[in-house]
């Protein structure tokens, strides 16, 4: 059943997404290519630095609102190697951003972006479209994450550097039907979740058993990658999308872990760019605290009669459980290519 799911997912997405899709970073990253005719060696390297800044200041403004300031940065590097029947693709991405809403020294800064991710895939050609391949992925974040001002003032964080961190080690086949689409299929994949923070690991955060630092899973894995420059023939726009699916063979294989990332970029002149990014995550092993639509007021567990469930100290119990996580960001900033 699991293999049928992966096969159907690949066939469906190939037919739907074949029409249009490709990337951003190809357009924006300066590519340095060196070709040696003697041994058909090719290196493709590139990098980008993007820095965005936004500020809103209000004084006696009848319409209301809040002062705010935000700063966000991105560094993206890639180095791809091709020689004879061998390919080796490497990507390293770092993003960090902070925002402050309101005025006063008692108003803290919150991060609105925090990501470290490394991808490496090596393959040997089987035929025109298929490669024997191995893939490694690692992602984590820089610093503490908080939900509310009160949580930050009380140092009640829910994430930290290497808490969590995720790694994927996979062996399988990589299909490249054209320059726009790749699909990596692995029936043998090890997924590790790390929580190297005592206060978080002690309560079993991010699906790790209490008092444990690592949770390992064995399952099947699929990764789709799509890159398109100038979609719909629109000049200076590029699009990139990555979709990954993972199923744990042993524990509830019907619950598919999903990550889906998109990045759309519009180049404005030589120094500026407008970007729209989205990031969707679903992991059935991660319990997410629930909040009202304002993102501040907690949602509490209620009994059928309308009263609330209470813990041993008489406090209301906040609802939590697996749920789809989604992040969207749009910004304009200075873009530097090397």
C-alpha positions in Angstrom: 0.0 0.0 0.0 2.8 2.4 0.9 4.6 1.7 -2.4 1.4 2.2 -4.3 1.0 5.6 -2.6 4.5 6.7 -3.7 4.0 5.6 -7.2 0.6 7.3 -7.6 2.0 10.5 -6.0 4.8 10.6 -8.5 2.6 9.9 -11.6 0.0 12.5 -10.5 2.4 15.3 -9.7 4.4 14.6 -12.9 1.3 15.0 -15.1 0.1 18.1 -13.2 3.3 20.0 -12.8 5.0 19.1 -16.0 3.3 22.1 -17.7 5.0 24.8 -15.7 7.4 25.0 -12.9 11.1 25.8 -12.3 13.1 28.1 -10.1 14.2 31.2 -8.6 17.7 30.6 -7.5 18.8 29.6 -11.0 17.8 33.1 -12.2 19.2 35.0 -9.3 22.3 33.1 -8.5 25.3 34.0 -10.6 26.6 30.8 -12.2 30.3 30.2 -12.6 30.9 27.3 -15.0 34.2 25.7 -15.7 34.3 23.0 -18.4 37.3 20.8 -19.2 36.8 19.3 -22.6 39.4 16.6 -21.9 37.4 14.8 -19.2 34.0 16.4 -19.6 34.2 17.9 -16.1 31.7 20.6 -15.2 31.4 22.6 -12.0 28.5 25.0 -11.5 28.7 27.3 -8.5 26.7 30.3 -7.3 25.6 32.3 -4.3 23.2 35.0 -3.3 22.9 37.4 -0.3 19.5 39.1 0.2 18.9 41.7 2.9 15.5 43.2 3.6 14.3 46.0 5.9 10.9 47.4 6.8 9.9 50.1 9.2 6.5 51.8 10.1 6.4 54.8 12.4 3.2 56.4 13.7 2.6 59.5 15.8 -0.9 60.6 16.8 -2.3 58.6 13.9 -6.1 58.8 13.9 -6.4 55.6 12.0 -4.6 53.6 14.7 -1.9 51.0 14.3 1.5 50.1 15.8 5.1 51.1 15.1 7.1 48.2 13.8 10.5 47.4 12.4 11.7 44.2 10.8 15.0 42.9 9.3 15.5 39.8 7.3 18.5 38.2 5.6 19.1 35.2 3.3 22.3 33.5 2.1 22.0 30.7 -0.5 24.9 28.8 -1.9 25.1 26.0 -4.4 27.9 23.9 -6.0 27.0 21.2 -8.5 29.5 18.8 -10.1 29.1 16.7 -13.3 31.7 14.3 -14.8 30.9 11.5 -17.2 28.1 9.5 -15.6 28.3 11.1 -12.1 26.4 14.0 -10.7 26.7 15.7 -7.3 24.3 18.5 -6.3 24.8 20.6 -3.1 22.8 23.4 -1.6 23.2 25.4 1.6 20.6 27.9 2.7 20.6 30.2 5.8 17.7 32.6 6.6 17.1 34.7 9.7 14.7 37.6 10.4 13.5 39.6 13.4 10.5 41.9 14.0 9.5 44.3 16.8 5.9 45.7 17.0 5.3 48.6 19.4 7.5 51.1 21.2 9.5 50.8 24.4 12.4 48.8 25.9 9.9 46.3 27.3 8.8 45.3 23.8 10.9 42.3 22.8 12.1 41.3 19.4 10.7 38.1 17.9 12.1 36.1 15.1 10.0 35.7 12.0 12.4 33.5 10.1 15.0 31.1 11.3 16.4 28.3 9.1 19.6 26.4 8.4 19.4 23.7 5.8 21.9 21.6 3.9 21.1 19.3 0.9 23.5 16.9 -0.9 22.6 14.3 -3.5 25.1 12.2 -5.5 24.1 9.9 -8.4 25.4 7.7 -11.1 23.5 7.5 -14.4 21.5 4.3 -15.1 20.0 5.4 -18.4 18.9 8.7 -20.0 16.5 9.7 -17.2 17.3 7.6 -14.2 20.2 7.7 -11.7 21.2 5.5 -8.8 21.3 8.1 -6.0 22.0 8.8 -2.4 20.6 11.9 -0.6 21.4 13.6 2.7 19.4 16.5 4.2 19.9 18.4 7.5 17.9 21.3 8.9 17.7 23.2 12.1 17.6 26.8 13.4 19.8 29.4 15.1 18.1 30.3 18.3 15.2 30.2 20.8 11.6 30.4 19.6 8.7 31.9 21.6 5.0 32.1 21.1 4.1 35.2 23.1 5.6 38.2 24.9 4.9 36.6 28.2 6.7 33.4 27.2 9.8 35.4 26.1 9.9 37.4 29.3 9.7 34.1 31.3 12.2 32.4 29.0 9.5 29.8 28.2 10.8 28.8 24.8 9.5 26.0 22.6 12.5 25.5 20.3 16.2 26.1 20.2 19.4 25.4 18.2 19.4 21.7 17.4 16.1 21.4 19.2 14.7 20.3 16.9 17.1 19.3 14.2 16.2 16.8 11.4 18.3 14.6 9.2 17.4 12.4 6.2 19.6 9.7 4.8 18.2 8.0 1.8 19.2 5.6 -1.0 17.1 5.2 -4.2 16.5 6.3 -7.8 16.5 9.8 -9.1 14.3 10.5 -12.2 15.0 13.5 -14.4 12.6 13.5 -17.3 13.6 17.1 -18.3 15.4 20.1 -17.0 12.4 21.4 -15.1 11.6 18.4 -12.9 13.4 15.8 -10.7 11.9 13.1 -8.6 13.9 11.2 -6.1 12.3 7.9 -4.8 13.8 6.0 -1.9 12.4 2.8 -0.4 15.2 2.8 2.2 15.3 6.0 4.3 16.4 6.9 7.8 14.9 10.0 9.3 16.3 11.3 12.6 14.8 13.9 14.9 17.2 15.5 17.4 16.3 17.5 20.5 19.6 18.6 22.1 18.0 20.7 24.9 17.4 19.1 28.3 14.3 21.2 29.1 12.6 20.2 25.8 13.8 16.6 25.6 12.6 16.0 29.2 9.0 16.6 28.2 9.2 14.6 24.9 9.1 17.6 22.5 8.9 17.1 18.7 8.0 13.4 19.0 11.1 12.3 20.9 10.4 10.1 23.9 10.8 11.9 27.2 14.4 12.0 28.4 15.7 10.9 25.0 17.7 13.1 22.6 17.1 11.3 19.3 14.2 9.6 17.6 14.9 7.4 14.5 12.4 6.3 11.9 12.8 4.0 8.9 10.5 4.4 5.9 9.9 5.5 2.3 10.8 8.9 1.0 10.0 11.0 -2.1 11.3 14.4 -3.1 10.1 16.4 -6.0 12.0 19.5 -7.2 10.8 21.9 -9.8 12.6 25.0 -11.2 11.3 27.4 -13.8 12.8 30.6 -15.1 10.4 33.1 -16.5 7.1 31.1 -16.1 4.4 32.1 -18.5 7.1 34.0 -20.4 7.1 36.7 -17.7 10.5 38.4 -17.8 12.6 38.6 -14.6 10.4 36.2 -12.6 11.6 32.8 -11.4 9.9 30.0 -9.4 11.1 27.1 -7.3 9.2 24.4 -5.5 10.3 21.4 -3.4 7.9 18.8 -2.0 9.0 15.9 0.2 6.9 13.0 1.5 7.9 10.5 4.2 6.1 7.4 5.5 7.3 5.5 8.6 7.0 1.8 7.8 6.7 0.7 11.4 4.6 3.4 13.2 1.4 4.5 11.5 2.6 4.4 7.9 -0.7 6.0 6.8 0.4 9.3 8.4 2.6 11.0 5.8 5.1 13.6 6.9 5.0 16.5 4.4 7.2 19.5 3.7 6.4 21.8 0.8 8.4 24.9 0.0 7.9 27.5 -2.8 9.9 30.6 -3.7 8.9 33.2 -6.3 11.2 36.1 -7.1 10.9 39.2 -9.2 14.1 40.9 -10.1 13.9 44.7 -10.0 16.9 46.4 -11.6 20.4 45.1 -10.7 20.2 45.4 -6.9 16.6 44.8 -5.8 14.2 41.9 -5.8 10.7 41.2 -4.6 10.2 37.7 -3.1 7.3 35.6 -2.0 8.0 32.4 -0.1 5.8 29.8 1.5 6.6 26.8 3.7 4.2 24.1 4.7 4.9 21.3 7.2 2.9 18.4 8.5 4.4 16.0 11.0 2.0 13.7 12.9 4.5 13.2 15.7 4.7 16.9 16.6 2.1 18.3 19.0 1.5 22.0 18.3 -0.1 24.2 21.0 -3.4 25.8 19.8 -4.0 29.5 19.9 -6.9 31.8 18.9 -6.7 33.5 15.5 -4.9 36.5 17.1 -2.0 34.0 17.9 -2.0 35.2 21.5 -4.9 33.7 23.4 -4.6 29.9 24.0 -7.3 27.5 23.1 -8.2 25.3 26.1 -9.7 21.8 26.2 -13.4 21.8 27.0 -15.8 19.2 28.3 -19.2 18.5 26.6 -20.8 20.7 29.3 -18.7 23.7 28.4 -16.4 23.5 31.4 -12.6 23.2 31.0 -10.3 20.3 31.8 -7.9 21.2 34.6 -4.4 19.9 35.4 -3.2 18.8 38.9 -2.6 22.4 39.8 -6.1 23.5 38.8 -4.9 25.3 35.7 -6.8 25.0 32.4 -5.2 22.6 29.9 -4.2 24.1 26.6 -5.2 22.1 23.5 -2.4 20.7 21.4 -1.8 18.1 18.7 -0.6 17.5 15.2 -1.7 20.2 12.7 -0.6 21.7 9.4 2.0 24.4 9.9 2.2 27.2 7.3 4.5 30.2 6.9 4.2 32.9 4.2 6.6 35.8 3.7 6.8 38.6 1.2 9.5 41.2 1.1 11.6 43.5 -1.0 15.3 43.9 -0.4 18.8 44.3 -1.7 20.0 41.3 -3.7 23.7 40.6 -4.2 25.0 37.8 -6.5 28.5 36.3 -6.5 
